């Protein structure tokens, strides 16, 4: 905390970020030298400190909420910002839960013995310094920092201005707990300036910050992806398809489609386009069930013929992530046609098939090139917790490093350890 | 080949690269649908076609060599460019060897069964379209294309202008063999223009090219790293350290140091800095052995005292990759001092310790944060072939995706396959 206080608000955002990241790098080396148990114990202390700091955090949050109301933030924005006893308790519980997750650091990925006697092993190690750029949800301060520390990484956090008091209070509590547990305070740093140039400085901090994780809406992620010179772990869009094959069991198809679209419409795993096979016998009932459940359906010509309440889809609908109770529906002629539609319009997040035909399902799982492909399941399962990862730093739709839900393993890299007995290369 | 011929030399490099990459993307989908055996068989045909095309390739190479001599290329440059029967045969053998490597595509990384019955598996899949930007060595045309195709990727190749005829002839032969084996010609494309703006277009082809691999000298790699908006797999420097601990066995230390520096001075795994423990008893003999073997030694004050032939090192020497029979030597006070020197000056490629003390060795292997860390072995072993990977597309010193020698596995990513029985998310 002292470092942050002394480093606060210099004139030059680039110098500020450099100072923070260099301190984070030094702290990361100390953090990596701690045992896994010591890192876990420090995180348990951080969770306790967060619970103990509830009055201060809630008071800080009240200041943010008042400022947000004065600035005219929407109800949805204010809800994202709002903390209460229950939410704060859930945040602290999540910190403790991450502390209890198995540590990927030190895991041996594989080993090899060479004919010359050299023994090779690939061992997981922390990535280093992770930059997190996020918007109004103050829980990200705790969630992201905790995942980073569990995997031996330092975190440089840059939250949104609307949550500045909440983030500062949460960060102070976490840091207090971590320091009491032997983790250097500089291992988790909150950028103490709301100057937007700090974000730009983080995005271009090659060699200082090893990876950037943006957490927030599409415009934030798009800006980060466009401007970053540091590797980014992110998804931009979740334009997710569910293909109801002609051999789908109708009750299952209806249940999955309604859940995939409507359980929560605002999450990135929500279905945005339904593809109905032209040979599927229960298509009118499927569309009716979605509309009856409160969904607006925008269809192509053949989908419009299924129910008179279907609205005509425009070309843009096939590339739109509604994040709302709106769905585009196309009728396709068999698997090939479905695969072609998905190849053209999917954002590579999560695409699913519903069918009782195992061979068709396996072809879909093999040929659809998305981070997550599903058979007979709701795309809303696209989530680190649901996948058993214990948490997630995000869902990646890029192709390198980590794909789909990313938790602790995605916050590590590896090194090669080579053990010899004096070998020289001929 | 037809595509490339018809696409040759349009006015706009960006449009050219877009056209090539889009064709590569389509071809990659067809390539990925082939079986592993079919891809391997096509590569064997490509190797055969390359052997059959030897007269044409050598004639093309002679044109490049004549042009290079006329342009006054150095002897080293001309040697890198030169092909003869033996070199071409070795290139074809390498293509066939990659064909025989185990295919990473389809490998199941791990599986999980969730309490709700969902069955998860992570399966390796090709990355997609790989851009290779390289300089004068025409073997890269075959090596890189072959590794990409083995792992189901399309390749967009951009070789140096000095090797344009050689590259064109090698590419034509490869493409002929691949097409005969059922691989679409557009899966391996050679950018048909030497306009330097094509390199810039490749580096910024987000969404069209999934990863760029630069192969060449430091200035090429630096430009690629500075300008790329596409992920890059590369190493910039191999500033590799060997630390001779006080408990090193002197004969082994001498043998390893001489090999690590002098076996081949121009490779990225060569030692550039030797750290000698101040308590190591045989330090003068170690330095003398290196100088006697033909190495120029630049030392700090204490190293200079070990042999009167040592030249005083400047500050820059500790951050210099000589790639020559030149070595910087520092005397350090124990492991901590060595670790601090390495943390400050290593480029994160390969660092080694020589010691008979197992505990010190393990601390070194754990705490040095480089892609490759070695105990009692020459850093010249830092090589995909020596590591048993069968080949390498490069050595990565970045921290994400793949690190150290990268071969087929590093040319893949993974997807999550989820198999359900109608599950919806509560």
Interface residues (C-beta under 8 A of the other chain):
Chain A: X29 X32 X33 X112 X114 X118 X120 X125 X127 X128 X206 X210 X211 X231 X249 X252 X255 X256 X258 X259 X260 X263 X343 X361 X365 X367 X369 X370 X371 X372 X373 X374 X375 X376 X377 X378 X380 X381 X386 X387 X388 X398 X399 X400 X401 X403 X404 X405 X413 X414 X415 X416 X417 X418 X419 X420 X421 X422 X423 X424 X425
Chain B: X29 X32 X33 X112 X114 X118 X120 X125 X127 X128 X210 X211 X225 X231 X249 X252 X255 X256 X258 X259 X260 X263 X343 X361 X365 X367 X369 X370 X371 X372 X373 X374 X375 X376 X377 X378 X380 X381 X386 X387 X388 X398 X399 X400 X401 X403 X404 X405 X413 X414 X415 X416 X417 X418 X419 X420 X421 X422 X423 X424 X425
